[in-house]
Amino acid sequence: MRKVVIVLMAALFVCVGSVSEAAEVDHRSWTVVHVSYEVQEGDTLQSVAETYLQKNTYGKRDINEFREGIRELNDWLLTRDMQKGDVLRINYWEKVSK
């Protein structure tokens, strides 16, 4: 039994190392885009998130996760709603062209 556990743990470490290596290579093909967006009349956090989520080319992302990411980048959104003239920081992933 002990040998089986040791073999399984060794296999797990090899697999994790391979996944990390593959993710690392893939990650180099992408860059984070940092944007400042001035809130316009009628904007909502949802509408801004939908607009910038379309620019995200890293892969399918959940709109709720993306919207909450904007909220976390702009911690003042935790205490009040956004208003016309506010500036939002927004990050999204974009494929690096070679």
N, CA and C atoms as an extended XYZ file, in Angstrom:
294
Properties=species:S:1:pos:R:3:atomname:S:1:resname:S:1:resid:I:1 pbc="F F F"
N         0.829       -1.194        0.000 N   MET     1
C         0.000        0.000        0.000 CA  MET     1
C         0.871        1.254        0.000 C   MET     1
N         1.926        1.223        0.804 N   ARG     2
C         2.798        2.390        0.899 CA  ARG     2
C         3.470        2.680       -0.445 C   ARG     2
N         3.871        1.613       -1.159 N   LYS     3
C         4.502        1.788       -2.468 CA  LYS     3
C         3.525        2.411       -3.462 C   LYS     3
N         2.264        2.009       -3.380 N   VAL     4
C         1.240        2.555       -4.275 CA  VAL     4
C         1.077        4.050       -4.034 C   VAL     4
N         1.035        4.458       -2.777 N   VAL     5
C         0.897        5.869       -2.429 CA  VAL     5
C         2.096        6.662       -2.936 C   VAL     5
N         3.284        6.130       -2.771 N   ILE     6
C         4.497        6.812       -3.226 CA  ILE     6
C         4.482        6.962       -4.744 C   ILE     6
N         4.099        5.916       -5.450 N   VAL     7
C         4.033        5.968       -6.917 CA  VAL     7
C         2.990        6.992       -7.362 C   VAL     7
N         1.833        6.999       -6.715 N   LEU     8
C         0.789        7.963       -7.063 CA  LEU     8
C         1.242        9.398       -6.810 C   LEU     8
N         1.930        9.627       -5.701 N   MET     9
C         2.426       10.974       -5.397 CA  MET     9
C         3.465       11.408       -6.425 C   MET     9
N         4.343       10.506       -6.818 N   ALA    10
C         5.356       10.826       -7.827 CA  ALA    10
C         4.686       11.181       -9.149 C   ALA    10
N         3.680       10.418       -9.529 N   ALA    11
C         2.951       10.693      -10.772 CA  ALA    11
C         2.259       12.048      -10.701 C   ALA    11
N         1.706       12.371       -9.555 N   LEU    12
C         1.045       13.656       -9.366 CA  LEU    12
C         2.024       14.805       -9.548 C   LEU    12
N         3.210       14.705       -8.964 N   PHE    13
C         4.216       15.758       -9.104 CA  PHE    13
C         4.646       15.933      -10.553 C   PHE    13
N         4.785       14.841      -11.278 N   VAL    14
C         5.158       14.917      -12.695 CA  VAL    14
C         4.059       15.617      -13.484 C   VAL    14
N         2.805       15.248      -13.225 N   CYS    15
C         1.678       15.862      -13.934 CA  CYS    15
C         1.568       17.343      -13.623 C   CYS    15
N         1.682       17.708      -12.370 N   VAL    16
C         1.592       19.114      -11.968 CA  VAL    16
C         2.710       19.911      -12.613 C   VAL    16
N         3.901       19.363      -12.648 N   GLY    17
C         5.024       20.044      -13.287 CA  GLY    17
C         4.776       20.262      -14.762 C   GLY    17
N         4.199       19.277      -15.434 N   SER    18
C         3.901       19.394      -16.862 CA  SER    18
C         2.843       20.446      -17.120 C   SER    18
N         1.807       20.478      -16.297 N   VAL    19
C         0.750       21.469      -16.451 CA  VAL    19
C         1.303       22.863      -16.211 C   VAL    19
N         2.114       23.033      -15.176 N   SER    20
C         2.695       24.342      -14.883 CA  SER    20
C         3.571       24.807      -16.028 C   SER    20
N         4.343       23.904      -16.581 N   GLU    21
C         5.226       24.249      -17.687 CA  GLU    21
C         4.410       24.661      -18.908 C   GLU    21
N         3.349       23.940      -19.211 N   ALA    22
C         2.504       24.263      -20.361 CA  ALA    22
C         1.811       25.599      -20.162 C   ALA    22
N         1.321       25.850      -18.954 N   ALA    23
C         0.654       27.116      -18.669 CA  ALA    23
C         1.630       28.271      -18.790 C   ALA    23
N         2.860       28.053      -18.360 N   GLU    24
C         3.873       29.096      -18.426 CA  GLU    24
C         4.150       29.476      -19.875 C   GLU    24
N         4.282       28.496      -20.739 N   VAL    25
C         4.541       28.760      -22.154 CA  VAL    25
C         3.360       29.496      -22.761 C   VAL    25
N         2.138       29.036      -22.486 N   ASP    26
C         0.940       29.665      -23.014 CA  ASP    26
C         0.818       31.100      -22.530 C   ASP    26
N         1.146       31.338      -21.267 N   HIS    27
C         1.008       32.666      -20.672 CA  HIS    27
C         1.853       33.700      -21.406 C   HIS    27
N         2.970       33.289      -21.961 N   ARG    28
C         3.844       34.237      -22.657 CA  ARG    28
C         3.231       34.743      -23.957 C   ARG    28
N         2.195       34.100      -24.429 N   SER    29
C         1.526       34.517      -25.660 CA  SER    29
C         0.463       35.580      -25.404 C   SER    29
N         0.288       35.950      -24.157 N   TRP    30
C        -0.772       36.881      -23.771 CA  TRP    30
C        -0.189       38.027      -22.963 C   TRP    30
N        -0.871       39.155      -22.983 N   THR    31
C        -0.453       40.293      -22.177 CA  THR    31
C        -1.679       40.908      -21.514 C   THR    31
N        -1.474       41.503      -20.361 N   VAL    32
C        -2.567       42.190      -19.678 CA  VAL    32
C        -2.618       43.622      -20.193 C   VAL    32
N        -3.797       44.044      -20.618 N   VAL    33
C        -4.011       45.409      -21.075 CA  VAL    33
C        -4.620       46.183      -19.911 C   VAL    33
N        -4.025       47.324      -19.583 N   HIS    34
C        -4.516       48.186      -18.501 CA  HIS    34
C        -5.181       49.404      -19.138 C   HIS    34
N        -6.441       49.630      -18.795 N   VAL    35
C        -7.212       50.716      -19.392 CA  VAL    35
C        -7.789       51.594      -18.290 C   VAL    35
N        -7.833       52.898      -18.554 N   SER    36
C        -8.590       53.826      -17.712 CA  SER    36
C        -9.804       54.255      -18.520 C   SER    36
N       -10.971       54.108      -17.943 N   TYR    37
C       -12.211       54.436      -18.644 CA  TYR    37
C       -12.983       55.474      -17.844 C   TYR    37
N       -13.354       56.583      -18.500 N   GLU    38
C       -14.154       57.609      -17.834 CA  GLU    38
C       -15.631       57.262      -17.994 C   GLU    38
N       -16.312       57.145      -16.873 N   VAL    39
C       -17.722       56.766      -16.851 CA  VAL    39
C       -18.559       57.849      -17.528 C   VAL    39
N       -19.450       57.403      -18.412 N   GLN    40
C       -20.353       58.294      -19.139 CA  GLN    40
C       -21.759       58.206      -18.548 C   GLN    40
N       -22.588       59.182      -18.857 N   GLU    41
C       -23.985       59.186      -18.422 CA  GLU    41
C       -24.661       57.904      -18.900 C   GLU    41
N       -25.343       57.217      -18.009 N   GLY    42
C       -26.073       56.003      -18.360 CA  GLY    42
C       -25.268       54.717      -18.227 C   GLY    42
N       -23.954       54.827      -18.010 N   ASP    43
C       -23.135       53.627      -17.831 CA  ASP    43
C       -23.504       52.920      -16.531 C   ASP    43
N       -23.435       51.611      -16.570 N   THR    44
C       -23.531       50.806      -15.356 CA  THR    44
C       -22.279       49.941      -15.308 C   THR    44
N       -21.979       49.424      -14.146 N   LEU    45
C       -20.820       48.541      -14.034 CA  LEU    45
C       -21.006       47.334      -14.953 C   LEU    45
N       -22.224       46.853      -15.052 N   GLN    46
C       -22.524       45.716      -15.929 CA  GLN    46
C       -22.254       46.070      -17.393 C   GLN    46
N       -22.708       47.240      -17.844 N   SER    47
C       -22.526       47.601      -19.260 CA  SER    47
C       -21.053       47.814      -19.600 C   SER    47
N       -20.305       48.409      -18.680 N   VAL    48
C       -18.869       48.606      -18.906 CA  VAL    48
C       -18.166       47.251      -18.940 C   VAL    48
N       -18.527       46.372      -18.018 N   ALA    49
C       -17.924       45.034      -17.985 CA  ALA    49
C       -18.220       44.279      -19.278 C   ALA    49
N       -19.441       44.369      -19.773 N   GLU    50
C       -19.797       43.690      -21.026 CA  GLU    50
C       -18.968       44.218      -22.196 C   GLU    50
N       -18.764       45.531      -22.250 N   THR    51
C       -17.973       46.139      -23.326 CA  THR    51
C       -16.539       45.637      -23.304 C   THR    51
N       -15.909       45.658      -22.134 N   TYR    52
C       -14.500       45.275      -22.059 CA  TYR    52
C       -14.295       43.766      -22.056 C   TYR    52
N       -15.296       43.011      -21.651 N   LEU    53
C       -15.182       41.556      -21.722 CA  LEU    53
C       -15.070       41.111      -23.181 C   LEU    53
N       -15.711       41.835      -24.089 N   GLN    54
C       -15.624       41.515      -25.519 CA  GLN    54
C       -14.209       41.711      -26.053 C   GLN    54
N       -13.435       42.590      -25.433 N   LYS    55
C       -12.057       42.839      -25.858 CA  LYS    55
C       -11.102       41.772      -25.321 C   LYS    55
N       -11.532       41.051      -24.291 N   ASN    56
C       -10.717       40.009      -23.670 CA  ASN    56
C       -10.625       38.813      -24.615 C   ASN    56
N        -9.431       38.533      -25.129 N   THR    57
C        -9.276       37.442      -26.093 CA  THR    57
C        -8.608       36.214      -25.485 C   THR    57
N        -8.437       36.177      -24.172 N   TYR    58
C        -7.746       35.068      -23.512 CA  TYR    58
C        -8.575       33.800      -23.495 C   TYR    58
N        -9.850       33.929      -23.615 N   GLY    59
C       -10.734       32.771      -23.556 CA  GLY    59
C       -12.036       33.174      -22.900 C   GLY    59
N       -12.955       32.249      -22.864 N   LYS    60
C       -14.271       32.539      -22.299 CA  LYS    60
C       -14.153       32.871      -20.819 C   LYS    60
N       -14.715       34.010      -20.441 N   ARG    61
C       -14.745       34.411      -19.032 CA  ARG    61
C       -16.176       34.706      -18.640 C   ARG    61
N       -16.473       34.472      -17.411 N   ASP    62
C       -17.795       34.734      -16.868 CA  ASP    62
C       -17.967       36.232      -16.640 C   ASP    62
N       -19.092       36.795      -17.087 N   ILE    63
C       -19.336       38.235      -16.950 CA  ILE    63
C       -19.342       38.655      -15.483 C   ILE    63
N       -19.887       37.815      -14.608 N   ASN    64
C       -19.932       38.164      -13.182 CA  ASN    64
C       -18.529       38.241      -12.591 C   ASN    64
N       -17.673       37.304      -12.968 N   GLU    65
C       -16.283       37.308      -12.500 CA  GLU    65
C       -15.550       38.553      -13.018 C   GLU    65
N       -15.758       38.871      -14.290 N   PHE    66
C       -15.098       40.027      -14.893 CA  PHE    66
C       -15.553       41.324      -14.212 C   PHE    66
N       -16.879       41.453      -13.991 N   ARG    67
C       -17.435       42.640      -13.328 CA  ARG    67
C       -16.866       42.784      -11.917 C   ARG    67
N       -16.778       41.677      -11.184 N   GLU    68
C       -16.234       41.737       -9.827 CA  GLU    68
C       -14.746       42.070       -9.844 C   GLU    68
N       -14.045       41.659      -10.894 N   GLY    69
C       -12.639       42.041      -11.043 CA  GLY    69
C       -12.482       43.544      -11.185 C   GLY    69
N       -13.388       44.172      -11.936 N   ILE    70
C       -13.367       45.636      -12.068 CA  ILE    70
C       -13.644       46.271      -10.713 C   ILE    70
N       -14.608       45.722       -9.994 N   ARG    71
C       -14.950       46.261       -8.666 CA  ARG    71
C       -13.747       46.173       -7.718 C   ARG    71
N       -13.012       45.075       -7.770 N   GLU    72
C       -11.843       44.910       -6.898 CA  GLU    72
C       -10.710       45.860       -7.275 C   GLU    72
N       -10.539       46.130       -8.571 N   LEU    73
C        -9.504       47.078       -9.004 CA  LEU    73
C        -9.829       48.505       -8.583 C   LEU    73
N       -11.103       48.780       -8.423 N   ASN    74
C       -11.584       50.115       -8.067 CA  ASN    74
C       -12.305       50.013       -6.735 C   ASN    74
N       -11.532       49.924       -5.655 N   ASP    75
C       -12.119       49.618       -4.350 CA  ASP    75
C       -13.127       50.651       -3.872 C   ASP    75
N       -13.128       51.835       -4.451 N   TRP    76
C       -14.146       52.826       -4.090 CA  TRP    76
C       -15.535       52.345       -4.500 C   TRP    76
N       -15.611       51.405       -5.452 N   LEU    77
C       -16.906       50.841       -5.849 CA  LEU    77
C       -17.513       49.968       -4.755 C   LEU    77
N       -16.711       49.616       -3.767 N   LEU    78
C       -17.226       48.825       -2.647 CA  LEU    78
C       -18.070       49.678       -1.708 C   LEU    78
N       -17.888       51.006       -1.779 N   THR    79
C       -18.598       51.888       -0.851 CA  THR    79
C       -19.619       52.797       -1.526 C   THR    79
N       -19.552       52.910       -2.858 N   ARG    80
C       -20.532       53.756       -3.553 CA  ARG    80
C       -20.664       53.322       -5.009 C   ARG    80
N       -21.761       53.775       -5.635 N   ASP    81
C       -21.970       53.489       -7.056 CA  ASP    81
C       -21.123       54.434       -7.895 C   ASP    81
N       -20.853       54.039       -9.119 N   MET    82
C       -20.081       54.908       -9.997 CA  MET    82
C       -20.973       56.018      -10.542 C   MET    82
N       -20.329       57.133      -10.869 N   GLN    83
C       -21.034       58.307      -11.369 CA  GLN    83
C       -20.315       58.830      -12.603 C   GLN    83
N       -21.030       59.587      -13.419 N   LYS    84
C       -20.442       60.198      -14.606 CA  LYS    84
C       -19.182       60.963      -14.198 C   LYS    84
N       -18.100       60.751      -14.942 N   GLY    85
C       -16.834       61.421      -14.656 CA  GLY    85
C       -15.865       60.592      -13.827 C   GLY    85
N       -16.362       59.574      -13.136 N   ASP    86
C       -15.458       58.676      -12.411 CA  ASP    86
C       -14.549       57.973      -13.418 C   ASP    86
N       -13.365       57.608      -12.971 N   VAL    87
C       -12.440       56.880      -13.837 CA  VAL    87
C       -12.261       55.469      -13.288 C   VAL    87
N       -12.555       54.497      -14.137 N   LEU    88
C       -12.411       53.088      -13.775 CA  LEU    88
C       -11.101       52.546      -14.319 C   LEU    88
N       -10.423       51.756      -13.514 N   ARG    89
C        -9.279       50.978      -14.003 CA  ARG    89
C        -9.825       49.617      -14.407 C   ARG    89
N        -9.460       49.177      -15.601 N   ILE    90
C        -9.944       47.902      -16.121 CA  ILE    90
C        -8.761       47.149      -16.709 C   ILE    90
N        -8.665       45.867      -16.406 N   ASN    91
C        -7.628       44.999      -16.974 CA  ASN    91
C        -8.296       43.871      -17.739 C   ASN    91
N        -7.715       43.534      -18.880 N   TYR    92
C        -8.169       42.357      -19.617 CA  TYR    92
C        -6.981       41.774      -20.374 C   TYR    92
N        -7.117       40.517      -20.815 N   TRP    93
C        -6.039       39.811      -21.507 CA  TRP    93
C        -6.197       39.938      -23.009 C   TRP    93
N        -5.053       40.060      -23.683 N   GLU    94
C        -5.043       40.164      -25.137 CA  GLU    94
C        -3.892       39.327      -25.688 C   GLU    94
N        -4.131       38.649      -26.788 N   LYS    95
C        -3.087       37.833      -27.409 CA  LYS    95
C        -2.011       38.747      -27.983 C   LYS    95
N        -0.750       38.377      -27.746 N   VAL    96
C         0.382       39.142      -28.256 CA  VAL    96
C         0.574       38.772      -29.722 C   VAL    96
N         0.591       39.781      -30.588 N   SER    97
C         0.824       39.492      -32.011 CA  SER    97
C         2.317       39.387      -32.259 C   SER    97
N         2.690       38.427      -33.068 N   LYS    98
C         4.117       38.173      -33.308 CA  LYS    98
C         4.537       38.638      -34.666 C   LYS    98
